[in-house]
Amino acid sequence: MTKQKFDLFWEASWLPKIKKLESKFLKIEFDYTLKDKVYEEYENQRDHVHSFMVVPDKRIDRHKVGAIITNVILQLAPFSEYIDKQQENAHYPTVEYFPNEVLAWHCGISVVFSFLLEELKQQNKLSEIKILEKKGFAYPKTEYCQYQIHILRSLFHAKRNGGIDIFSFSHVLFFIEYINKQFYKV
């Protein structure tokens, strides 16, 4: 992802989510000085991911880009976190108390969603674009809570354990996209 593309994501998708989280949770604060650090760390992790690829100089796919962005947000934790003392050591935390995980997930999935829309635009699949823009990604039904809550909890625990595995998490993003392509016949 170029710096120009990063800045577009920042303005169009990530900054509105940041503002929404700040307005929803008055006890948290976003460190806006970290914007450039997020991009720098993205570049570092992207280069690291390249070194493990079969063809290291080949471009990485949108799923890895999304996974890297997710990991960077988790590691830099740009929100000062408000953690309710009862939730601090919870086995199944209430994710609303963890704005960095919410933002990390939003940033990662928005990368995949946006690049998919770009691909569909290049293929001139306008009806599919309209469906996705109207409905967004669909997620599997789960027995106890929303699928995205499970993702947020896994991000919470991954952060405690040093971050996510980029390659594994990129497969999660890949399958979410794949399921939606099948569901919406994209």
Short mmCIF file of the C-alpha atoms (twelve columns), coordinates in Angstrom:
data_MODEL
# 
_entry.id   MODEL 
# 
loop_
_atom_site.group_PDB 
_atom_site.id 
_atom_site.type_symbol 
_atom_site.label_atom_id 
_atom_site.label_alt_id 
_atom_site.label_comp_id 
_atom_site.label_asym_id 
_atom_site.label_seq_id 
_atom_site.Cartn_x 
_atom_site.Cartn_y 
_atom_site.Cartn_z 
_atom_site.pdbx_PDB_model_num 
ATOM 1   C CA . MET A 1   0.000   0.000   0.000   1 
ATOM 2   C CA . THR A 2   1.447   3.327   -1.010  1 
ATOM 3   C CA . LYS A 3   1.510   6.301   1.349   1 
ATOM 4   C CA . GLN A 4   -1.090  7.951   -0.889  1 
ATOM 5   C CA . LYS A 5   -3.407  4.929   -0.580  1 
ATOM 6   C CA . PHE A 6   -2.804  4.838   3.172   1 
ATOM 7   C CA . ASP A 7   -3.783  8.512   3.438   1 
ATOM 8   C CA . LEU A 8   -6.976  7.817   1.457   1 
ATOM 9   C CA . PHE A 9   -7.905  4.990   3.844   1 
ATOM 10  C CA . TRP A 10  -7.088  7.229   6.785   1 
ATOM 11  C CA . GLU A 11  -9.386  10.038  5.624   1 
ATOM 12  C CA . ALA A 12  -12.259 8.008   4.173   1 
ATOM 13  C CA . SER A 13  -12.561 5.085   6.577   1 
ATOM 14  C CA . TRP A 14  -10.252 5.041   9.573   1 
ATOM 15  C CA . LEU A 15  -10.553 8.637   10.795  1 
ATOM 16  C CA . PRO A 16  -14.380 8.529   10.835  1 
ATOM 17  C CA . LYS A 17  -14.184 5.297   12.900  1 
ATOM 18  C CA . ILE A 18  -11.692 6.921   15.270  1 
ATOM 19  C CA . LYS A 19  -14.003 9.914   15.737  1 
ATOM 20  C CA . LYS A 20  -16.978 7.622   16.302  1 
ATOM 21  C CA . LEU A 21  -15.134 5.633   18.967  1 
ATOM 22  C CA . GLU A 22  -13.949 8.824   20.684  1 
ATOM 23  C CA . SER A 23  -17.482 10.181  20.802  1 
ATOM 24  C CA . LYS A 24  -18.921 6.867   22.027  1 
ATOM 25  C CA . PHE A 25  -16.373 6.343   24.796  1 
ATOM 26  C CA . LEU A 26  -15.485 9.612   26.463  1 
ATOM 27  C CA . LYS A 27  -12.803 8.033   28.653  1 
ATOM 28  C CA . ILE A 28  -10.538 7.155   25.699  1 
ATOM 29  C CA . GLU A 29  -8.276  9.370   23.655  1 
ATOM 30  C CA . PHE A 30  -6.631  8.765   20.301  1 
ATOM 31  C CA . ASP A 31  -2.971  9.672   19.798  1 
ATOM 32  C CA . TYR A 32  -3.087  11.430  16.424  1 
ATOM 33  C CA . THR A 33  0.699   11.802  16.416  1 
ATOM 34  C CA . LEU A 34  0.930   8.064   15.660  1 
ATOM 35  C CA . LYS A 35  -0.525  8.321   12.129  1 
ATOM 36  C CA . ASP A 36  2.896   8.403   10.426  1 
ATOM 37  C CA . LYS A 37  4.219   5.754   12.821  1 
ATOM 38  C CA . VAL A 38  1.351   3.456   11.765  1 
ATOM 39  C CA . TYR A 39  2.449   3.769   8.139   1 
ATOM 40  C CA . GLU A 40  6.144   3.312   8.979   1 
ATOM 41  C CA . GLU A 41  5.419   0.193   11.008  1 
ATOM 42  C CA . TYR A 42  3.147   -1.095  8.234   1 
ATOM 43  C CA . GLU A 43  6.089   -0.737  5.818   1 
ATOM 44  C CA . ASN A 44  8.427   -2.570  8.228   1 
ATOM 45  C CA . GLN A 45  6.015   -5.458  8.734   1 
ATOM 46  C CA . ARG A 46  5.209   -5.613  5.016   1 
ATOM 47  C CA . ASP A 47  8.935   -5.952  4.230   1 
ATOM 48  C CA . HIS A 48  9.180   -8.687  6.866   1 
ATOM 49  C CA . VAL A 49  6.217   -10.551 5.318   1 
ATOM 50  C CA . HIS A 50  7.865   -10.265 1.897   1 
ATOM 51  C CA . SER A 51  10.966  -11.997 3.203   1 
ATOM 52  C CA . PHE A 52  8.901   -15.126 3.976   1 
ATOM 53  C CA . MET A 53  7.105   -15.333 0.656   1 
ATOM 54  C CA . VAL A 54  7.932   -17.892 -2.031  1 
ATOM 55  C CA . VAL A 55  8.500   -15.016 -4.465  1 
ATOM 56  C CA . PRO A 56  9.742   -12.211 -2.187  1 
ATOM 57  C CA . ASP A 57  9.519   -9.421  -4.770  1 
ATOM 58  C CA . LYS A 58  5.913   -10.218 -5.737  1 
ATOM 59  C CA . ARG A 59  3.195   -7.870  -4.447  1 
ATOM 60  C CA . ILE A 60  1.365   -9.068  -1.364  1 
ATOM 61  C CA . ASP A 61  -2.384  -9.578  -1.528  1 
ATOM 62  C CA . ARG A 62  -5.077  -7.485  0.163   1 
ATOM 63  C CA . HIS A 63  -5.588  -10.067 2.896   1 
ATOM 64  C CA . LYS A 64  -1.995  -9.768  4.073   1 
ATOM 65  C CA . VAL A 65  -2.186  -5.967  3.805   1 
ATOM 66  C CA . GLY A 66  -5.312  -6.045  5.996   1 
ATOM 67  C CA . ALA A 67  -3.664  -8.424  8.466   1 
ATOM 68  C CA . ILE A 68  -0.560  -6.241  8.694   1 
ATOM 69  C CA . ILE A 69  -2.625  -3.092  9.311   1 
ATOM 70  C CA . THR A 70  -4.612  -4.966  11.970  1 
ATOM 71  C CA . ASN A 71  -1.410  -6.060  13.683  1 
ATOM 72  C CA . VAL A 72  0.158   -2.587  13.544  1 
ATOM 73  C CA . ILE A 73  -2.884  -0.986  15.184  1 
ATOM 74  C CA . LEU A 74  -2.855  -3.670  17.888  1 
ATOM 75  C CA . GLN A 75  0.831   -3.175  18.593  1 
ATOM 76  C CA . LEU A 76  0.865   0.621   18.585  1 
ATOM 77  C CA . ALA A 77  -2.410  0.861   20.534  1 
ATOM 78  C CA . PRO A 78  -3.192  4.453   19.470  1 
ATOM 79  C CA . PHE A 79  -6.146  4.705   21.853  1 
ATOM 80  C CA . SER A 80  -5.463  5.234   25.506  1 
ATOM 81  C CA . GLU A 81  -7.418  2.283   26.765  1 
ATOM 82  C CA . TYR A 82  -10.138 2.372   29.322  1 
ATOM 83  C CA . ILE A 83  -10.279 -1.079  30.832  1 
ATOM 84  C CA . ASP A 84  -12.908 -1.674  33.435  1 
ATOM 85  C CA . LYS A 85  -11.189 -3.375  36.400  1 
ATOM 86  C CA . GLN A 86  -13.653 -6.263  36.221  1 
ATOM 87  C CA . GLN A 87  -12.727 -6.780  32.552  1 
ATOM 88  C CA . GLU A 88  -8.961  -6.448  32.893  1 
ATOM 89  C CA . ASN A 89  -8.342  -10.165 33.447  1 
ATOM 90  C CA . ALA A 90  -11.583 -11.472 32.020  1 
ATOM 91  C CA . HIS A 91  -11.502 -14.761 30.154  1 
ATOM 92  C CA . TYR A 92  -14.198 -13.462 27.768  1 
ATOM 93  C CA . PRO A 93  -13.794 -9.682  27.848  1 
ATOM 94  C CA . THR A 94  -16.516 -7.234  26.953  1 
ATOM 95  C CA . VAL A 95  -14.960 -5.939  23.746  1 
ATOM 96  C CA . GLU A 96  -16.524 -2.506  24.007  1 
ATOM 97  C CA . TYR A 97  -13.806 -1.705  26.526  1 
ATOM 98  C CA . PHE A 98  -11.083 -2.343  23.943  1 
ATOM 99  C CA . PRO A 99  -11.115 0.388   21.299  1 
ATOM 100 C CA . ASN A 100 -7.740  -0.598  19.817  1 
ATOM 101 C CA . GLU A 101 -9.071  -4.034  18.897  1 
ATOM 102 C CA . VAL A 102 -12.233 -2.498  17.430  1 
ATOM 103 C CA . LEU A 103 -10.161 -0.048  15.369  1 
ATOM 104 C CA . ALA A 104 -7.659  -2.731  14.319  1 
ATOM 105 C CA . TRP A 105 -10.453 -4.974  13.056  1 
ATOM 106 C CA . HIS A 106 -12.176 -2.083  11.273  1 
ATOM 107 C CA . CYS A 107 -8.955  -1.011  9.542   1 
ATOM 108 C CA . GLY A 108 -8.031  -4.528  8.423   1 
ATOM 109 C CA . ILE A 109 -11.439 -5.533  7.109   1 
ATOM 110 C CA . SER A 110 -11.940 -2.156  5.412   1 
ATOM 111 C CA . VAL A 111 -8.751  -2.727  3.405   1 
ATOM 112 C CA . VAL A 112 -10.065 -6.070  2.128   1 
ATOM 113 C CA . PHE A 113 -13.513 -4.620  1.420   1 
ATOM 114 C CA . SER A 114 -12.130 -1.610  -0.446  1 
ATOM 115 C CA . PHE A 115 -9.726  -3.606  -2.601  1 
ATOM 116 C CA . LEU A 116 -12.518 -6.056  -3.447  1 
ATOM 117 C CA . LEU A 117 -14.691 -3.150  -4.595  1 
ATOM 118 C CA . GLU A 118 -11.797 -1.870  -6.727  1 
ATOM 119 C CA . GLU A 119 -11.406 -5.299  -8.307  1 
ATOM 120 C CA . LEU A 120 -15.128 -5.503  -9.064  1 
ATOM 121 C CA . LYS A 121 -15.048 -2.013  -10.558 1 
ATOM 122 C CA . GLN A 122 -12.222 -3.080  -12.897 1 
ATOM 123 C CA . GLN A 123 -14.344 -6.077  -13.915 1 
ATOM 124 C CA . ASN A 124 -17.315 -3.751  -14.478 1 
ATOM 125 C CA . LYS A 125 -19.476 -5.691  -11.991 1 
ATOM 126 C CA . LEU A 126 -21.609 -2.723  -10.979 1 
ATOM 127 C CA . SER A 127 -24.563 -4.675  -9.563  1 
ATOM 128 C CA . GLU A 128 -22.239 -6.641  -7.266  1 
ATOM 129 C CA . ILE A 129 -20.649 -3.389  -6.088  1 
ATOM 130 C CA . LYS A 130 -24.071 -1.957  -5.259  1 
ATOM 131 C CA . ILE A 131 -24.989 -5.042  -3.235  1 
ATOM 132 C CA . LEU A 132 -21.741 -4.967  -1.252  1 
ATOM 133 C CA . GLU A 133 -21.918 -1.217  -0.667  1 
ATOM 134 C CA . LYS A 134 -25.498 -1.535  0.554   1 
ATOM 135 C CA . LYS A 135 -25.131 -4.632  2.737   1 
ATOM 136 C CA . GLY A 136 -21.427 -4.774  3.622   1 
ATOM 137 C CA . PHE A 137 -19.760 -8.054  4.437   1 
ATOM 138 C CA . ALA A 138 -21.955 -10.805 5.851   1 
ATOM 139 C CA . TYR A 139 -20.519 -12.930 8.654   1 
ATOM 140 C CA . PRO A 140 -21.233 -16.492 9.761   1 
ATOM 141 C CA . LYS A 141 -23.915 -17.024 12.371  1 
ATOM 142 C CA . THR A 142 -22.587 -18.183 15.714  1 
ATOM 143 C CA . GLU A 143 -24.362 -19.698 18.675  1 
ATOM 144 C CA . TYR A 144 -23.373 -17.294 21.456  1 
ATOM 145 C CA . CYS A 145 -22.650 -13.881 19.947  1 
ATOM 146 C CA . GLN A 146 -21.802 -12.146 16.693  1 
ATOM 147 C CA . TYR A 147 -18.887 -13.499 14.674  1 
ATOM 148 C CA . GLN A 148 -17.130 -10.121 14.790  1 
ATOM 149 C CA . ILE A 149 -17.192 -10.210 18.608  1 
ATOM 150 C CA . HIS A 150 -15.286 -13.503 18.443  1 
ATOM 151 C CA . ILE A 151 -12.725 -11.816 16.174  1 
ATOM 152 C CA . LEU A 152 -12.374 -8.882  18.587  1 
ATOM 153 C CA . ARG A 153 -11.844 -11.248 21.503  1 
ATOM 154 C CA . SER A 154 -9.197  -13.138 19.553  1 
ATOM 155 C CA . LEU A 155 -7.450  -9.828  18.818  1 
ATOM 156 C CA . PHE A 156 -7.575  -8.964  22.519  1 
ATOM 157 C CA . HIS A 157 -5.839  -12.229 23.409  1 
ATOM 158 C CA . ALA A 158 -3.426  -11.970 20.473  1 
ATOM 159 C CA . LYS A 159 -2.289  -8.552  21.691  1 
ATOM 160 C CA . ARG A 160 -1.612  -10.028 25.124  1 
ATOM 161 C CA . ASN A 161 0.488   -12.689 23.394  1 
ATOM 162 C CA . GLY A 162 2.584   -10.313 21.267  1 
ATOM 163 C CA . GLY A 163 0.388   -9.830  18.197  1 
ATOM 164 C CA . ILE A 164 -1.267  -11.821 15.494  1 
ATOM 165 C CA . ASP A 165 0.329   -14.183 13.024  1 
ATOM 166 C CA . ILE A 166 0.049   -12.214 9.769   1 
ATOM 167 C CA . PHE A 167 -0.205  -15.284 7.540   1 
ATOM 168 C CA . SER A 168 -2.857  -16.986 9.672   1 
ATOM 169 C CA . PHE A 169 -4.951  -13.847 10.108  1 
ATOM 170 C CA . SER A 170 -4.749  -13.124 6.377   1 
ATOM 171 C CA . HIS A 171 -6.509  -16.474 5.882   1 
ATOM 172 C CA . VAL A 172 -9.336  -15.309 8.167   1 
ATOM 173 C CA . LEU A 173 -9.714  -12.201 5.977   1 
ATOM 174 C CA . PHE A 174 -9.482  -14.321 2.825   1 
ATOM 175 C CA . PHE A 175 -12.280 -16.631 3.954   1 
ATOM 176 C CA . ILE A 176 -14.519 -13.736 4.959   1 
ATOM 177 C CA . GLU A 177 -14.102 -12.337 1.457   1 
ATOM 178 C CA . TYR A 178 -14.541 -15.791 -0.123  1 
ATOM 179 C CA . ILE A 179 -17.742 -16.485 1.820   1 
ATOM 180 C CA . ASN A 180 -19.146 -13.129 0.753   1 
ATOM 181 C CA . LYS A 181 -18.274 -13.729 -2.890  1 
ATOM 182 C CA . GLN A 182 -20.217 -17.000 -2.703  1 
ATOM 183 C CA . PHE A 183 -23.075 -15.491 -0.703  1 
ATOM 184 C CA . TYR A 184 -23.532 -12.493 -2.983  1 
ATOM 185 C CA . LYS A 185 -22.506 -14.401 -6.142  1 
ATOM 186 C CA . VAL A 186 -19.722 -11.877 -6.767  1 
# 
